[in-house]
Every structure is written in structure tokens, then in C-alpha cells.
Amino acid sequence: MIFEVFNRLELNKGGMHENLPEFLDTLSDWVWEMDTNGVHTYSNAAITKILGYTPAEIVGMHVSSIWPPEMATEEAITLFNRELKDAIPWKFFRGKFRHKDGSILTLESSGMPLYDKNNVLTGYRGVDRDIHETIRKEQELVASREKYQQLSERFELENNFKTLLLDIITHDILNPVNIISGLSEQMVNELPDDERLQLILRSSKRLSTVIRGASTLAAITNGETIAMERLDLAKLLTETCADYQHQMSQSNIELVCNIPEKCVVVANPIIEEIFKNYLDNAYKYARQSKRIEVNTREIGGDIICEVADEGETISDGDRERIFRRGVRLSTGLKGSGLGLAIVKQIADAHGAEVGIRPNFPKGNVFFLKLSPGGKPAR
């Protein structure tokens, strides 16, 4: 900017405009001139704030006088004086300078050759800027970059560990579970009245489902495509509601399930986690509700599944953000804030839509909108 002013006033030829020094003293950057021997011939007032010298003190001083002692060697000064004869401009050169109090500062310097009316090199005019704040921010940025690089490497390591752990769970644990399930099923067929064997069979199948579900959730989280199959959503919902009936009745909550006899869709069994999460939320966050309804119906070719409660109605703003990872309503109840974020990921993997709308006169309706034929559902 300063150089543009100089050029506009043709100040690279001859001396300064009579009003320019007054203007330059208003600037926060140090504007200087020196001759071809490296001796300062002009300085604006900013030198005092930047390096502690007055303009009168700096004029007549060789530039090496404000270099750090270790830089102001005879060899360096000779080389500098020689380069001044070459009339080469410089821009944004970062150099160390010694403050009057002895401290060392980094300034960003730009300079341009000065010529007389006969086009003979007479010296240089330039602008130096204190960039300690810029350097501090750059250092903070580098430190931040290194920190996030370390975090990235740590997350990658943890992710690799989780992948390894998941492989161990999926294969090394699932195989014995399947053996237990197969043998217990065979024994139940031989002894159908033995309740202990039936419990072992149910538990082993449940454990197998949990392990497969964990594997599927990991795949969804990693953005992988999950396997789809034809399944009866009505049967799945009926079984899920049955699992919650005892829990609800213990809290004097009526669980009403309006589910058709059959509702075949193309989906992954992990979709059951959506309904479990909805029912968990209705039970946990709407305890004052005395009635929870599960409704399933077909509208416009799509399957709509709803879990409606009569608890405190969630605000418009919270309804917009509640499916984001880490968002948890300020209910005073503990929770990770991950449940509905996982619901959203499962829905996305199915091309489905999830959301919340207010129930009337009070409460909320959590819904899933799903295409029975699979993706896309929206």
C-alpha cells in the first residue's frame, strides 16, 4: 500500500513530497530510507514504538547496528553492503532486529530502490512491520495442527483397535455362540419340556443377535453398505413391544401396539434398534406419560412406524437438532447423546426418514418413514 503511494507520487525519483513525512508519522509501520552504504537517512515516528529508537537516533545509524550481535559479523555486513549496489527490491523478508532495550524482534521488511533524476541509484526506501503477533498465531496454528495430527493418529489407532476387537467378537466369539445355539436347539427338540434348555437356547440366540448387531452398527458408522433382506416388520415390532410390556406395566404405563398382522419390507434386522431406541426414550424421558402407542400404517406406498408418548413436548429447536451426535436434551437424566444419532445413521443406511412431531394435546411422536422395497425411501 505504501509503495503504491510512493509510485503514484513518483517518489522513487528524487526526494519526498513536502507533506508526506507528516502523513507517514501517522502510520503504525516503520517507513525508512537508507543510502547505498546501508546508513539510515530517514525514519518515521513508528520506529520508536517498534524498536525503541527515536527517528533522530536511527538516522545516521547503519542498519547492522540494529541486527542481533551474532548476525552483525564483518562478513555479513560486507555482503549486505555489496548487495545494496545491485538495486534489487525485496518483499516480505522476515529478519531479526535488536530493540533498544536489547530484546530481539522479528520484523517483516519490504524495500525498493531509490533513484535520482539521472536514474542513478541513491539508496532504498522501505516499510518494516512488527509481526510478533502474526508469528504467535502461526505458532499456535502449527501447535494446533500438530495436536490434531496426534489426535487423528490416536483416533486411527483406536479405530484399528476397535476393528480388531470387532473382528474378534464377530468371529472368535460368535462361532462358539453358534455352536451353543445349535446344540441347545437339538437338545430342546429332544427334551421340549426342559425350561432350562429353552432359556439357554433363547439366550444364545439373543447373544448371537447382539453380536451381529454390533458388527452391523460398526459397518453403518464406517459408511459401509449393509446387507438387506426381506423381513416381516410387523413381527419384529410385535416382538419388540412384547419385550417392553413388563417394563412398562411395572411403571403403570399402558403400551398400546397397533400393528398389522404382516408388513414385509426389505431391510436389515438392525432396524429394530430404531424402535428400541424410540421406546427407551419414551420410557426414560416421558415417565409422566401413562400411555405409549406404537402405530404402523401405510401411506402413499411408504411404511410409517410411530412411537407416541404423552410426556413433555420437545421444542421446535430441539426437534431439529436432537438427531445430531452428542446432542442431549436438558432433562437432568443421564445419557450419552448417541442413541438418536445412531437411529439417524441406521435410517440413512436404509434410505429412510426419521423425525419427531408434536403429539396432541401433549407429548411427542417419533417416526420412521420407510419404503417397503428398500432404498430410496425419501
TADA-V652504 format. One record per backbone hydrogen bond with DSSP energy under -1.0 kcal/mol. CO is the residue of the C=O (numbers start at 1). NH is the residue of the N-H. E is the energy in kcal/mol with one decimal. If there is no record, write none. Layout:
# TADA-V652504
co=CO nh=NH e=E
co=CO nh=NH e=E
This chain:
# TADA-V652504
co=1 nh=5 e=-1.7
co=2 nh=6 e=-2.5
co=3 nh=7 e=-2.7
co=4 nh=8 e=-2.4
co=5 nh=9 e=-2.0
co=6 nh=11 e=-3.5
co=7 nh=10 e=-1.2
co=10 nh=13 e=-1.1
co=12 nh=115 e=-2.3
co=17 nh=20 e=-1.4
co=19 nh=23 e=-1.3
co=20 nh=24 e=-2.8
co=21 nh=25 e=-1.7
co=23 nh=26 e=-1.6
co=24 nh=27 e=-1.5
co=30 nh=128 e=-2.8
co=31 nh=44 e=-2.0
co=32 nh=126 e=-2.4
co=33 nh=41 e=-2.7
co=33 nh=42 e=-1.5
co=34 nh=124 e=-2.8
co=35 nh=38 e=-1.9
co=38 nh=63 e=-2.6
co=39 nh=35 e=-2.3
co=40 nh=60 e=-2.8
co=42 nh=33 e=-2.0
co=44 nh=47 e=-1.3
co=45 nh=48 e=-1.5
co=46 nh=50 e=-2.1
co=47 nh=51 e=-2.9
co=51 nh=100 e=-2.6
co=54 nh=58 e=-2.1
co=55 nh=59 e=-2.1
co=58 nh=61 e=-2.1
co=61 nh=40 e=-2.6
co=62 nh=65 e=-2.4
co=63 nh=66 e=-1.6
co=64 nh=67 e=-1.4
co=66 nh=98 e=-3.8
co=68 nh=71 e=-1.8
co=68 nh=72 e=-1.4
co=71 nh=73 e=-1.9
co=73 nh=77 e=-2.4
co=74 nh=78 e=-2.2
co=75 nh=79 e=-2.2
co=76 nh=80 e=-2.3
co=77 nh=81 e=-2.5
co=78 nh=82 e=-1.9
co=79 nh=83 e=-2.1
co=80 nh=84 e=-1.6
co=83 nh=86 e=-1.6
co=84 nh=87 e=-1.1
co=90 nh=111 e=-2.3
co=93 nh=109 e=-3.7
co=95 nh=107 e=-2.6
co=97 nh=105 e=-3.1
co=99 nh=102 e=-2.2
co=103 nh=99 e=-3.4
co=105 nh=97 e=-3.0
co=106 nh=131 e=-1.5
co=107 nh=95 e=-2.5
co=108 nh=129 e=-2.0
co=109 nh=93 e=-3.0
co=110 nh=127 e=-2.4
co=111 nh=90 e=-2.1
co=112 nh=125 e=-2.4
co=114 nh=122 e=-3.0
co=114 nh=123 e=-1.2
co=115 nh=14 e=-2.4
co=116 nh=119 e=-2.2
co=120 nh=116 e=-2.2
co=123 nh=114 e=-2.9
co=124 nh=34 e=-2.4
co=125 nh=112 e=-2.6
co=126 nh=32 e=-2.3
co=127 nh=110 e=-2.0
co=128 nh=30 e=-2.4
co=129 nh=108 e=-2.6
co=131 nh=135 e=-2.9
co=132 nh=136 e=-2.2
co=133 nh=137 e=-2.2
co=134 nh=138 e=-2.4
co=135 nh=139 e=-2.8
co=136 nh=140 e=-2.3
co=137 nh=141 e=-2.4
co=138 nh=142 e=-2.7
co=139 nh=143 e=-2.8
co=140 nh=144 e=-2.7
co=141 nh=145 e=-2.9
co=142 nh=146 e=-2.8
co=143 nh=147 e=-2.5
co=144 nh=148 e=-2.8
co=145 nh=149 e=-2.1
co=146 nh=150 e=-2.5
co=147 nh=151 e=-2.5
co=148 nh=152 e=-2.7
co=149 nh=153 e=-2.6
co=150 nh=154 e=-2.6
co=151 nh=155 e=-3.2
co=152 nh=156 e=-2.5
co=153 nh=157 e=-2.4
co=154 nh=158 e=-3.0
co=155 nh=159 e=-3.0
co=156 nh=160 e=-2.5
co=157 nh=161 e=-2.3
co=158 nh=162 e=-2.8
co=159 nh=163 e=-2.5
co=160 nh=164 e=-2.5
co=161 nh=165 e=-3.0
co=162 nh=166 e=-2.8
co=163 nh=167 e=-2.4
co=164 nh=168 e=-2.3
co=165 nh=169 e=-2.6
co=166 nh=170 e=-3.2
co=167 nh=171 e=-2.5
co=168 nh=173 e=-1.3
co=169 nh=174 e=-1.3
co=171 nh=175 e=-1.8
co=173 nh=177 e=-1.8
co=174 nh=178 e=-2.6
co=175 nh=179 e=-1.9
co=176 nh=180 e=-2.6
co=177 nh=181 e=-2.7
co=178 nh=182 e=-2.7
co=179 nh=183 e=-2.6
co=180 nh=184 e=-2.7
co=181 nh=185 e=-2.2
co=182 nh=186 e=-1.8
co=183 nh=187 e=-2.3
co=184 nh=188 e=-2.4
co=185 nh=189 e=-1.9
co=186 nh=190 e=-1.3
co=187 nh=191 e=-2.8
co=191 nh=194 e=-1.8
co=194 nh=198 e=-1.7
co=195 nh=199 e=-2.3
co=196 nh=200 e=-2.1
co=197 nh=201 e=-2.4
co=198 nh=202 e=-2.6
co=199 nh=203 e=-2.6
co=200 nh=204 e=-2.5
co=201 nh=205 e=-2.2
co=202 nh=206 e=-2.4
co=203 nh=207 e=-2.5
co=204 nh=208 e=-2.2
co=205 nh=209 e=-2.2
co=206 nh=210 e=-2.3
co=207 nh=211 e=-2.4
co=208 nh=212 e=-2.4
co=209 nh=213 e=-2.4
co=210 nh=214 e=-2.3
co=211 nh=215 e=-2.0
co=212 nh=216 e=-2.3
co=213 nh=217 e=-2.8
co=214 nh=218 e=-2.1
co=215 nh=219 e=-1.9
co=216 nh=220 e=-2.4
co=217 nh=221 e=-2.6
co=218 nh=222 e=-1.8
co=219 nh=224 e=-3.0
co=220 nh=223 e=-1.7
co=229 nh=267 e=-2.9
co=231 nh=233 e=-1.0
co=231 nh=265 e=-2.6
co=232 nh=236 e=-2.2
co=233 nh=237 e=-2.6
co=234 nh=238 e=-2.3
co=235 nh=239 e=-2.4
co=236 nh=240 e=-2.1
co=237 nh=241 e=-2.7
co=238 nh=242 e=-2.0
co=239 nh=243 e=-1.7
co=241 nh=245 e=-1.1
co=244 nh=248 e=-2.6
co=245 nh=249 e=-2.6
co=246 nh=250 e=-2.1
co=248 nh=253 e=-2.7
co=249 nh=252 e=-1.6
co=254 nh=292 e=-2.9
co=256 nh=294 e=-3.0
co=258 nh=296 e=-1.8
co=263 nh=233 e=-2.9
co=265 nh=231 e=-2.8
co=267 nh=229 e=-2.4
co=268 nh=271 e=-2.6
co=269 nh=272 e=-2.0
co=270 nh=273 e=-2.1
co=271 nh=274 e=-1.3
co=272 nh=276 e=-2.2
co=273 nh=277 e=-2.3
co=274 nh=278 e=-2.3
co=275 nh=279 e=-2.6
co=276 nh=280 e=-2.7
co=277 nh=281 e=-2.6
co=278 nh=282 e=-2.4
co=279 nh=283 e=-2.3
co=280 nh=284 e=-2.9
co=281 nh=285 e=-3.0
co=286 nh=289 e=-1.9
co=290 nh=254 e=-2.4
co=292 nh=256 e=-2.8
co=293 nh=308 e=-2.9
co=294 nh=258 e=-3.3
co=295 nh=306 e=-3.0
co=297 nh=304 e=-3.3
co=299 nh=302 e=-2.1
co=302 nh=299 e=-2.7
co=303 nh=370 e=-2.8
co=304 nh=297 e=-2.2
co=305 nh=368 e=-2.4
co=306 nh=295 e=-2.1
co=307 nh=366 e=-2.5
co=308 nh=293 e=-2.4
co=315 nh=319 e=-2.3
co=316 nh=320 e=-1.4
co=318 nh=322 e=-1.7
co=321 nh=324 e=-2.0
co=324 nh=327 e=-1.6
co=329 nh=331 e=-2.3
co=337 nh=326 e=-1.6
co=338 nh=342 e=-2.4
co=339 nh=343 e=-2.0
co=340 nh=344 e=-2.1
co=341 nh=345 e=-1.8
co=342 nh=346 e=-2.7
co=343 nh=347 e=-2.5
co=344 nh=348 e=-2.7
co=345 nh=349 e=-2.1
co=347 nh=352 e=-3.1
co=348 nh=351 e=-1.3
co=351 nh=377 e=-1.5
co=353 nh=369 e=-3.0
co=355 nh=367 e=-2.5
co=357 nh=365 e=-2.9
co=363 nh=359 e=-2.2
co=364 nh=309 e=-2.6
co=365 nh=357 e=-1.9
co=366 nh=307 e=-2.6
co=367 nh=355 e=-1.5
co=368 nh=305 e=-2.6
co=369 nh=353 e=-2.3
co=370 nh=303 e=-3.4
co=371 nh=374 e=-1.9
co=372 nh=266 e=-1.8
